[in-house]
Amino acid sequence: MTHITPHSAQRAGKAALHEAKRQAANPWIERLERFGYLTRGLIYAVIGVLALQLAIGAGGATTSPTSAIALIGRQPFGNVLLAVIAVGLAGYALWGFVRAIFDPLGRGTDRKGLMDRAGFLFSGVAYAALLIPTVLALLGKPTGAAQGTTAGVPASLTSGPYGKWVVIAFGVFWFAVGAGQLIVAYQGHFMRDLKTGAMNAQERDMMTWLGRLGYAARGAVFVLVGLIILQTSFAVGARQAQGFDGALAALAHAPYGEILLGVVALGLILFGIYSALCAKWIQTGPRRSA
């Protein structure tokens, strides 16, 4: 029987990590990750177009990423589209995990770097979760979307003695996520992850403004999601929030709702375009010095 020493176990662990990093840098994996940006762009563009139609009185609806995917699946060749989206979601979720674990973008292990990597991990989990209803829809099975939830929080977590505090924690979390997106939009941090050296001046300006407006719109929706969740926890008899689509609906019913919803809808469309262009220009490794 082979005796495993701490030293040999450490060497085996390092070898496994090295192999995992090598596989993560595989060109096919990179293509899959880039395809994930196209998929993210399509989903946000659909949400934005439907919200814009609603804002201008041309039909439309307020939707979440999950319901946008379901809508795509109801189009001609819906199963083919759902299969394509499933591949893209898997690619984007994988990219979130790769960024968090292997740190190809060089965020490091200081406080700011670990916060960024935690965000990447959350992104991976969120898009992996979107993959579940997509596959269920592809298989023709009910997705069980958000039944019995408050603002996206499972009822099993909100019905206990600490349920109110769970809801408050979710509200604070989404408010913080939205505030972070607004900061990213203002400071333009997203540009550091793009191959700006491969762009001309017009392309850099275009990506800067697409990113600023897109992240600002998404951040505003996430902040509103957090506020609605907090209202649900504090206001007696408050209407249950419904996450992303609930935030868009709240905008639509606010004073000057058509204008507010239209502005945010345009921002989400621009975020979709920005995401699609990231498939070409996103960095998948450390920035090389010029």
N, C-alpha and C positions, 0 to 999 in steps of 0.2 A: 504494500500500500504506500503510495507516494505521500511524503510528509510535506505539507505546505507551510513554508515559513512566512513571517510578515514581509520579509524582503521580496520573496518570490511573488507574494500576493500583490505587493505594491508595483512590481515590474509588470505583472499581468494586467493590473488596472491601467497603468500608463500605456501599455500596448493597445488595450481595448479603446482607450480614449483617443489615441493617435489614429487608430483605424476608423473610429467614428468620425473624426475630423476629416480624414481623407475621403470618406464616403460623402460627407456633407459638402465637400468641394467638388464633387463629381459634376461634369458639365450637364448631364441630364437632370440632376437635382437642381442645378441653377436654373435651367429652362423651366422646370416645374414651378420653382419659386417665382420666377418672373411672370409666368402665366397666372399665378395667383394675384398679381397686381391688376392684370386685365379683368379678372373675375370681380375683384373688389370694386374696380371702376364701373363695371356693368351694373352691379347691385346698387351702388349709390346713384348712378345716373338714372336708373329706373325709379328709385325713391324720389329723386329730385323732379323728374319729369311729371310724375303723377301729382306731386304736391303743387307744382307750378300750374298744372291744368286745373286743379281745385281752386287755386288762388285767383285765376283769371275767369273762373266760371265755365270752364270747358270740360266738365266731368272731373276725372281724376279722383284721387283718394289720398288719405294719410296712411302710410305703410311703414312697416319695420323691415329690416333686412330679411327676416324669415318670410313675411308675407310677400315681399318683392320676389323672392325666389319662387314661392308658390305660384305667383302670377306668371312668371316666366314659364313655369312648367305647364301652364294651361294654354300656351300658344301652340300653333302648328309645330310638329316635331318636338313637342315639349319634353319627351323622355330623352331625346338626344341632347337638348339644351341642358336638362338637369344633370345628365351624365358629365357634360363639359364643365358645368358649374361645380359639380362635386370634385372633379380633378383639380380645378382652380382653387377651391377652398382648402383642399388637402395640401396643395402647394404653399398657400399663404400661411396656413397653420404651421406647416413644417418650418417655414422661414422664421416665424415667431420663435419657435423652440430653438432653432439653430442660432439665432441672434442672442437669445437668452443664455444658452448653455456654452456655446463655443466662442462667443464674442468676436465674430469676424469683422465687426465694424470698430473694434478697439475701444469700447467704452471704458474698460478697466474695472477695478474693484474698489474704487473710492465711493463715497456716499452717492454722488451724482451718477456715477457709472452703474452702480447696483440698482438705483431707482429706474434708470433707463432700461436695464435688462429685466427688471421686474415688469415693466410695461410691455416689453417684448413677449415675456412669458404669458401675461394676461391676454395679449393679442392672439398668441397661439391657441390658448384655451378657448377664447371666444369664437374664433373661426373654426376650430375643431367642433365646437358645440353646434355651429351653424350647419356643419356637415351632416349631423344626425337627421334633422328634419328633411334635408335635401335627399338623402339616401332613402328615407322612409317614403317620401313622395315619389321617388323614382320606382320604388317597389310597389307603389299603389296602396300603401298602408297609411292609416291616420297618423298625423304627426303629434297630436296631443298638444297643440300650440297654446301655451300660456293659460290653459284652463286651470282655474283655482289658484291663480297667482295674484299678488298685489305688486304692481309695478315691476313685474318680472321676478319677484321673490317667491319661491315656492311656498304654498300655503302651509306645508308641514313645518316650515321654519318660523312662520308668523303666528301660528296658533298657540304656541306654548307661552309660558309665563314671561319669557324674555322676548316675545315676538315683536313688541313695539321697538325695542332696542335694536333688534336685527334689521327692521325696516329703516330705522334712523341711520344705522351704519351703512346700509346700501345707499341711502340718499346722500350722505356725506361723501361716500366713495364716488358716485356718479358726478356730483358737483365738483369734486376735486379733479376727476378725469377731464371734465369739460373745461375747467379753469386751466388745466395743463395744456389742453389743445389750443386755447386762446393765447396762452403765452408762446407756444410754438409758432402760432400764426404771426404774432406780433414780432417776435425775434427772428423768425425765418430759420429756425434750427434745422428744419427738414432738408435744407439745401446741402448740409454737410454730408448727407448720405447719397447724394447724386453725383454722377460723373460730370461735374461742371466743366472739367477740362475738355470734354468731348463735345461741348455745346458752343455755339457762337453767342454773341452778346444778346441777340434777339431771343434765342431759345432760353438763355438764362433768365432774362427778364420775364418771359412768358411763364416759365416754371415757378419763378418766385411769386408772381401774382396769382397764378392758379392755386399754388399751395397756400398762400396767405388767406385768400378768400375761401378756399375749400375747408381748411382747418378751422377757420373762424366760424363758418356755418355749422360744421359738425360739433365744435366746442359749444356753440350756443345751444344746440339741441341737447347735448349731454348735460349742460348746466341746468336746463329746464327739466330734464328727466329727474335730476337730483332734487330740484325744488318741489316737483310734483310728488315725489316719494315722501319728502319731508312733510308736505302738506297732508298727505295721507296718514302719516303717523301722528300728527298733532291736532288736526281738525276733526272734531266729532262729526261723523256722518259724511266725511269727505268722499268724493267720488274716487273709485279705485283708478290708479294710474295704470297705463298700459305700455310703458316703456317708450321707445322711439316714436311709434305712431301716436301715442298719447301726447307726447310733447308737441308734435306737429299739429295735432288737433287743438291743443291749448293755444298755440299761436293763431290758428285760424279763427278762434272764438274770442280773441283778445281785441281791444280797441285797435282800429286800423289793421285788423287781422289779415285782410287780403294782401296788404302791402308787406307786412312782416313775414307772412308765409311765403310770398313771392320772392322776397330777398333771400330768405334762407334756402328756398328751393333752388334758386339760381346758384347759390353757393355750393349746394350738394351736387348739382350737375357739374360745376367746375371741379369739385373734389373728385368726381368720377373721371373726368378728363385727365386731371393731374395723376390719378392712380394708374390709368391706362398708359400714360406716357412714362411712368416710373418703370414699366416693364422694359423699356429701352434703356433708361438712364440710371436705374438704381445700382448702387455699389453692392456687391456681394462679398467683398473682402476689404482689407484695410486700404485706405487711400494711399496711392503711390505718390512719392514726392516728384515734383516736376523736374 
